[in-house]
Amino acid sequence: MRAAVYKGKQRFEIEEIPTPTTGPEQVLVRVHFCAICGTDVHAFLYDVAPPGTVLGHEFAGDIVEVGSAVTVWKVGDRVIGGGGDPPPGHESPTRTHPRFNYRTMGFPEGSIRGYAEFVLMEEWQPILIPEGISDEEAAMCEPTAVAIHAIRNSDLKLGDSVGIIGAGPIGLLTLQAAKAAGASAVYVSEPAPERARVALELGADAVINPLTQDLQTEIDALTGGRGPNIIFDVAGFPSTLDQAFNIVRHTGQVVLVAVPWEELPLRPVDWMAREISFKASWGSLPSDWHRAMGLMSSGKLTVKPLIGDVESIPLEGMQEAFEGLMKPSNQLQVVVRP
């Protein structure tokens, strides 16, 4: 099968590699679409993915082969590449390892994922794509689950106001999840015009350009000088976390959803007297994937504006796409078609 194999030093090569062999309790999935995740871009940018790795965990496809002991799947079932409940002993190390470090432990050697024509999965791993959801939309289930997990991981209560810093794919999904959870108003900080436009289309009450406007002044004007109840930092730039602490209200909460790889400058004396709480939100749980598909199926959350009319790229476009995503971008979501 064809795959985009990471070779190290910020380089992909399209290679023919063996198609995985299905074991008794496994299924083989033909990948139709795989969205490019920011964590994969980090693995490329910081050259931390082991050479020989096939990245890509936001994928959807159909089952083409089932193992002899598989009982819950059949050939032709449309599935998402994750979201199943792990049996005991198979839980993610992010949830079980007492000192898990994503930077040093997050990219295991030899993994073959969605930037390939086929992916081998354990019977328990995938979940079914509901009718009415396209494969391209279903590939966005994982980032949607990340946004839902961030909201459920926060202290958000019905009627609270929310600030979101960054309107990339996760930020736009967090905006919708906050609205679905009962936020009274959502204010977004985003400099890229296309992302700002989509944020307004998806229900943002205001979008502020931090490059041309003073974010704190604008937020204060929108909230009567108090600031939002909760700020979600979905940008992860050097200034944004400190910015979040400065604009959230007294006894409010800052939630870090982005994954910054660099040291971030903070000046706590400016904001610590307001007794702000801080929470990091990481990834998602299987239940979040099911909630994501439920919200997408009901129409309470949509990924269509994120994927829009942008044509999905073939594997041969991976190198150029990743090089482009290393820099700040006006793009929304890039989807690969193996």
C-alpha positions as a printed NumPy array, in Angstrom:
array([[  0.   ,   0.   ,   0.   ],
       [  1.046,   3.634,  -0.476],
       [  1.874,   5.77 ,   2.557],
       [  3.463,   9.105,   3.419],
       [  6.367,   7.899,   5.561],
       [  8.134,  10.388,   7.808],
       [ 11.857,  10.066,   7.155],
       [ 13.148,  12.581,   9.708],
       [ 14.487,  16.122,   9.298],
       [ 11.129,  17.51 ,   8.169],
       [ 10.79 ,  15.185,   5.206],
       [  8.027,  12.87 ,   3.979],
       [  8.458,  10.301,   1.219],
       [  5.639,   8.455,  -0.534],
       [  6.509,   4.769,  -0.365],
       [  5.03 ,   1.362,  -1.014],
       [  4.911,  -0.468,   2.321],
       [  3.329,  -3.823,   3.23 ],
       [ -0.443,  -3.782,   3.708],
       [ -1.073,  -4.918,   7.309],
       [ -2.281,  -8.46 ,   7.924],
       [ -5.492,  -8.757,   9.93 ],
       [ -5.322, -10.736,  13.157],
       [ -8.283, -12.611,  14.701],
       [ -9.579,  -9.589,  16.665],
       [ -8.622,  -6.867,  14.205],
       [-10.146,  -5.015,  11.27 ],
       [ -8.497,  -3.459,   8.231],
       [ -9.781,   0.004,   7.318],
       [ -9.394,   1.636,   3.924],
       [ -8.723,   5.335,   4.64 ],
       [-10.907,   7.736,   2.66 ],
       [ -9.934,  11.015,   4.322],
       [ -7.477,  12.021,   7.041],
       [ -7.394,  15.537,   8.487],
       [ -4.011,  17.063,   9.32 ],
       [ -3.76 ,  17.71 ,  13.052],
       [ -1.66 ,  20.409,  14.674],
       [  0.141,  17.804,  16.757],
       [  1.351,  16.13 ,  13.555],
       [  2.591,  19.513,  12.37 ],
       [  4.473,  19.845,  15.685],
       [  6.008,  16.396,  15.164],
       [  7.213,  17.582,  11.752],
       [  8.304,  21.059,  12.864],
       [ 10.285,  19.84 ,  15.881],
       [ 11.417,  16.592,  14.189],
       [ 10.23 ,  14.376,  17.045],
       [  8.381,  11.706,  15.065],
       [ 10.62 ,   8.632,  14.713],
       [ 11.791,   7.984,  11.141],
       [  9.605,   5.33 ,   9.551],
       [  6.44 ,   6.583,  11.27 ],
       [  3.195,   7.055,   9.353],
       [  1.317,   9.831,  11.136],
       [ -2.365,  10.788,  10.932],
       [ -5.   ,  10.034,  13.567],
       [ -8.025,  12.038,  12.295],
       [ -9.295,   9.606,   9.685],
       [-12.429,   7.949,   8.373],
       [-12.933,   5.059,   5.996],
       [-14.594,   1.686,   5.516],
       [-13.768,  -1.772,   6.764],
       [-12.414,  -4.018,   4.016],
       [-11.41 ,  -7.048,   6.075],
       [-12.377,  -8.488,   9.471],
       [-10.548, -11.005,  11.648],
       [-11.927, -14.465,  12.309],
       [-13.017, -13.587,  15.875],
       [-14.543, -10.17 ,  15.077],
       [-18.26 , -10.044,  15.864],
       [-19.255,  -6.363,  15.88 ],
       [-18.051,  -5.297,  12.409],
       [-18.592,  -6.386,   8.839],
       [-16.961,  -5.514,   5.538],
       [-18.363,  -2.229,   4.249],
       [-19.038,  -0.603,   7.621],
       [-18.064,   3.095,   7.597],
       [-15.962,   3.932,  10.637],
       [-13.949,   6.645,  12.338],
       [-10.374,   5.829,  13.318],
       [-10.91 ,   5.979,  17.076],
       [-13.419,   6.6  ,  19.824],
       [-13.845,   3.022,  21.022],
       [-13.665,   2.142,  24.712],
       [-10.327,   0.447,  25.467],
       [-10.471,  -2.794,  27.435],
       [ -8.458,  -3.025,  30.688],
       [ -4.751,  -2.791,  30.   ],
       [ -5.167,  -0.908,  26.726],
       [ -5.897,   2.566,  28.086],
       [ -3.959,   5.485,  26.638],
       [ -0.72 ,   6.251,  28.52 ],
       [ -1.812,   9.912,  28.565],
       [ -4.444,   8.8  ,  31.089],
       [ -2.504,   6.143,  32.989],
       [  1.206,   7.072,  33.066],
       [  1.961,   9.052,  36.256],
       [  4.566,  11.238,  34.52 ],
       [  3.466,  11.207,  30.907],
       [  5.439,  13.67 ,  28.792],
       [  3.955,  14.217,  25.36 ],
       [  7.116,  15.805,  23.978],
       [  9.258,  12.748,  24.737],
       [  6.665,   9.951,  24.785],
       [  3.932,  11.023,  22.383],
       [  5.241,   9.521,  19.154],
       [  5.892,   5.766,  19.42 ],
       [  8.134,   4.112,  16.86 ],
       [  6.715,   2.07 ,  14.04 ],
       [  3.131,   3.324,  14.15 ],
       [  1.163,   3.298,  10.881],
       [ -1.848,   5.575,  10.886],
       [ -4.025,   7.564,   8.536],
       [ -1.529,   8.979,   6.008],
       [ -1.704,   5.581,   4.33 ],
       [ -4.176,   3.692,   2.191],
       [ -5.015,   1.191,   4.942],
       [ -4.896,   1.143,   8.748],
       [ -5.015,  -1.938,  10.966],
       [ -7.202,  -1.466,  14.067],
       [ -8.241,  -3.535,  17.027],
       [-11.913,  -4.516,  16.998],
       [-12.666,  -2.178,  19.905],
       [-10.991,   0.928,  18.46 ],
       [-13.256,   2.403,  15.743],
       [-16.803,   3.717,  16.   ],
       [-19.544,   3.728,  13.363],
       [-20.196,   6.768,  11.183],
       [-23.904,   7.673,  11.374],
       [-25.999,   8.058,   8.242],
       [-25.999,  11.629,   6.983],
       [-22.38 ,  12.278,   7.944],
       [-19.934,  12.192,   5.045],
       [-16.548,  10.531,   5.355],
       [-14.859,  13.913,   5.003],
       [-16.93 ,  15.326,   7.886],
       [-16.372,  12.188,   9.959],
       [-12.605,  12.66 ,   9.67 ],
       [-13.155,  15.765,  11.81 ],
       [-14.633,  13.763,  14.7  ],
       [-11.368,  13.66 ,  16.659],
       [-10.743,  17.441,  16.715],
       [-14.43 ,  17.937,  17.517],
       [-14.007,  15.562,  20.457],
       [-10.99 ,  17.6  ,  21.621],
       [-13.125,  20.753,  21.664],
       [-15.957,  19.011,  23.493],
       [-13.508,  17.631,  26.046],
       [-12.132,  21.13 ,  26.645],
       [-15.617,  22.473,  27.343],
       [-16.549,  19.565,  29.625],
       [-13.168,  19.836,  31.341],
       [-13.813,  23.502,  32.159],
       [-15.998,  25.185,  34.764],
       [-18.407,  26.499,  32.12 ],
       [-21.941,  26.974,  33.436],
       [-25.139,  27.87 ,  31.643],
       [-25.131,  31.588,  30.895],
       [-21.373,  32.121,  31.3  ],
       [-19.457,  34.27 ,  28.842],
       [-16.482,  32.784,  27.027],
       [-13.367,  34.115,  25.32 ],
       [-11.514,  32.039,  22.723],
       [ -8.015,  32.973,  21.609],
       [ -7.397,  31.476,  18.187],
       [ -9.945,  30.504,  15.509],
       [ -8.167,  27.626,  13.856],
       [-10.082,  24.339,  13.543],
       [-10.027,  23.557,  17.29 ],
       [-10.925,  27.142,  18.185],
       [-13.904,  27.151,  15.816],
       [-15.07 ,  23.815,  17.19 ],
       [-14.624,  25.056,  20.774],
       [-16.748,  28.084,  19.874],
       [-19.589,  25.827,  18.752],
       [-19.218,  23.467,  21.707],
       [-19.372,  26.417,  24.124],
       [-22.56 ,  27.654,  22.463],
       [-24.064,  24.163,  22.601],
       [-23.181,  23.983,  26.324],
       [-25.101,  27.181,  27.052],
       [-22.562,  30.001,  26.897],
       [-24.381,  33.332,  26.774],
       [-21.732,  34.992,  24.602],
       [-18.506,  33.91 ,  22.924],
       [-15.82 ,  36.44 ,  21.985],
       [-13.033,  35.355,  19.648],
       [ -9.534,  36.749,  19.119],
       [ -8.285,  35.994,  15.609],
       [ -6.169,  38.03 ,  13.134],
       [ -6.714,  35.914,   9.979],
       [ -9.634,  37.352,   7.935],
       [-11.031,  34.023,   6.674],
       [-10.961,  32.429,  10.107],
       [-12.575,  35.545,  11.599],
       [-15.325,  35.387,   8.969],
       [-16.074,  31.729,   9.72 ],
       [-16.097,  32.43 ,  13.485],
       [-18.857,  35.001,  12.947],
       [-20.708,  32.584,  10.664],
       [-20.591,  29.949,  13.411],
       [-22.06 ,  32.247,  16.049],
       [-19.267,  34.284,  17.63 ],
       [-20.742,  37.38 ,  19.262],
       [-17.658,  39.403,  18.341],
       [-14.3  ,  38.783,  16.676],
       [-11.338,  40.949,  17.639],
       [ -8.185,  41.312,  15.574],
       [ -5.352,  41.405,  18.16 ],
       [ -2.94 ,  42.845,  15.592],
       [ -4.998,  45.984,  14.993],
       [ -7.078,  46.223,  18.18 ],
       [ -6.186,  46.118,  21.869],
       [ -7.69 ,  42.835,  23.013],
       [ -8.173,  43.77 ,  26.657],
       [ -9.785,  47.113,  25.807],
       [-12.206,  45.461,  23.375],
       [-13.068,  42.624,  25.761],
       [-13.657,  45.076,  28.608],
       [-16.021,  47.074,  26.411],
       [-17.97 ,  43.928,  25.547],
       [-18.217,  42.657,  29.133],
       [-18.758,  45.826,  31.14 ],
       [-15.137,  45.854,  32.272],
       [-15.349,  42.454,  33.948],
       [-14.   ,  40.068,  31.298],
       [-15.38 ,  36.637,  30.288],
       [-15.962,  33.91 ,  32.854],
       [-13.647,  31.528,  31.008],
       [-10.9  ,  31.98 ,  28.425],
       [ -9.813,  29.102,  26.196],
       [ -6.303,  29.528,  24.774],
       [ -6.459,  27.592,  21.516],
       [ -3.585,  29.474,  19.873],
       [ -0.586,  28.644,  22.046],
       [  1.569,  31.529,  20.842],
       [  4.153,  32.983,  23.253],
       [  1.919,  35.883,  24.308],
       [ -1.515,  34.28 ,  24.382],
       [ -1.524,  32.473,  27.726],
       [ -0.482,  35.595,  29.634],
       [ -3.033,  37.493,  27.549],
       [ -5.726,  35.052,  28.657],
       [ -4.88 ,  35.587,  32.332],
       [ -5.027,  39.339,  31.836],
       [ -8.483,  39.438,  30.227],
       [-10.396,  36.785,  32.206],
       [-12.607,  38.069,  35.   ],
       [-11.999,  37.959,  38.756],
       [-12.047,  34.308,  39.984],
       [-12.514,  33.217,  36.379],
       [-10.793,  30.318,  34.658],
       [ -8.174,  29.985,  31.93 ],
       [ -8.121,  26.702,  29.987],
       [ -5.11 ,  25.816,  27.831],
       [ -6.194,  23.72 ,  24.844],
       [ -3.323,  24.503,  22.462],
       [ -0.071,  22.563,  22.85 ],
       [  2.779,  25.095,  23.086],
       [  6.234,  23.622,  22.577],
       [  8.171,  26.707,  23.578],
       [  8.638,  28.354,  26.96 ],
       [  5.931,  30.959,  27.523],
       [  6.586,  34.294,  29.252],
       [  4.185,  35.025,  32.134],
       [  4.016,  37.981,  34.5  ],
       [  1.756,  36.708,  37.3  ],
       [  1.916,  39.887,  39.39 ],
       [ -0.4  ,  41.503,  36.827],
       [ -3.268,  39.074,  37.367],
       [ -2.761,  36.686,  40.286],
       [ -4.579,  38.957,  42.766],
       [ -7.77 ,  38.155,  40.843],
       [ -7.436,  34.529,  42.062],
       [ -7.803,  32.988,  38.617],
       [ -7.921,  29.223,  38.247],
       [ -6.01 ,  27.417,  35.506],
       [ -6.766,  24.134,  33.762],
       [ -4.986,  22.242,  31.027],
       [ -7.178,  20.168,  28.74 ],
       [ -5.622,  17.271,  26.875],
       [ -7.053,  15.334,  23.96 ],
       [-10.352,  13.592,  24.494],
       [-12.069,  10.553,  25.969],
       [-14.055,   7.931,  24.03 ],
       [-17.274,   9.456,  25.358],
       [-16.287,  12.773,  23.769],
       [-16.089,  11.127,  20.325],
       [-19.642,   9.811,  20.733],
       [-20.846,  13.235,  21.868],
       [-19.101,  14.767,  18.862],
       [-20.901,  12.496,  16.432],
       [-24.186,  13.134,  18.232],
       [-23.816,  16.916,  17.96 ],
       [-22.789,  16.665,  14.315],
       [-25.72 ,  14.37 ,  13.502],
       [-28.218,  16.67 ,  15.229],
       [-26.896,  19.758,  13.459],
       [-25.964,  21.475,  16.725],
       [-22.337,  21.499,  15.595],
       [-21.015,  21.579,  12.039],
       [-17.609,  21.025,  10.516],
       [-18.662,  21.93 ,   6.97 ],
       [-17.406,  25.55 ,   7.11 ],
       [-14.006,  24.274,   8.28 ],
       [-13.489,  21.947,   5.337],
       [-15.516,  24.16 ,   2.981],
       [-14.868,  23.77 ,  -0.715],
       [-11.132,  23.256,  -0.264],
       [-10.058,  20.271,  -2.317],
       [ -8.471,  17.487,  -0.325],
       [ -4.843,  16.838,  -1.126],
       [ -3.279,  13.55 ,  -2.277],
       [ -0.393,  11.955,  -0.424],
       [  1.971,  13.586,  -2.903],
       [  0.942,  16.987,  -1.509],
       [  1.923,  16.181,   2.079],
       [  5.373,  17.741,   2.07 ],
       [  4.158,  21.05 ,   0.669],
       [  1.128,  21.094,   2.974],
       [  3.204,  20.533,   6.12 ],
       [  5.756,  23.14 ,   5.116],
       [  2.907,  25.609,   4.647],
       [  1.336,  24.757,   8.01 ],
       [  4.595,  25.482,   9.847],
       [  3.832,  29.203,   9.459],
       [  0.821,  31.233,  10.674],
       [ -1.936,  30.662,   8.164],
       [ -5.353,  31.808,   7.008],
       [ -6.228,  28.191,   6.229],
       [ -8.945,  26.357,   8.081],
       [ -8.611,  22.567,   7.784],
       [ -6.408,  20.571,   5.419],
       [ -7.674,  17.061,   4.584],
       [ -5.593,  14.316,   2.966],
       [ -7.027,  11.764,   0.541],
       [ -4.708,   8.718,   0.508]])
